[in-house]
Amino acid sequence: MSIEENLRNRSDATCELCSKKDDLSVFEIPDSPEGVENSILACDICREQIEDPEKVDPNHWRCLNDSMWSTIPAVQVMAWRMLNRLKAEGWPQDLLDMMYMEDEVKEWAKAGLQQNTENNVVHKDSNGAIIEAGDTVVLIKDLNVKGSSLTAKRGTAVRRVSLVHDNPEQIEGKVEGQQIVILTKFVKKA
């Protein structure tokens, strides 16, 4: 039996991510050996959006709310990677917090994500200027610091910021002597 036949039997001839029934083909998980256990049956829409981040429609991926519970490790890996890619939307982080994966499956998912994003993470301020480690930024809004009574005031300069390596939406810096995580959308580069 071919890989595609095995996948069609396993998935009941539906996309293993969004449950669509047409335009299905084998999608091999990037950075994995060939085989049924390292492949999923995916529709053209899912496949195109996985392969081209510019074409991602976050609403299409709300289907991961169901597929992330699959018992198939390859499906779990792709669901986890897509949720991580979309976590700036807000709702994917909630799903990631609920998602359960065996340790070795999670390592597999993380390994591919790190290779894909290692050189692609770019931190940009509210105006689109690129922020680099060591830069100074200015807060554009009063921010309540979670877990503290501190309110970081608008106009506060945060010097020598460090970048959160796996999340382009976050940087770290000291405000009034306290190390905090700051969302890049609330800063402008000085």
JOUR-V818823 format. One line per field, one symbol per residue. phi: phi as a letter, one per 30 degrees, with the letter a starting at -180 (. if undefined). Layout:
phi = ???
This chain:
phi = .deddeddddchhbddccidcchcadbddeibddkddcbbcbddddeddddbedcdcededdddecddceddeddddddddddddcdddjdddddddddcbdedddddddedddddceccdbcbddcjddccejdcbbdcadbdddiacdcddejddcchdccddcbddbbbacbhicdbcbdddcbbdd
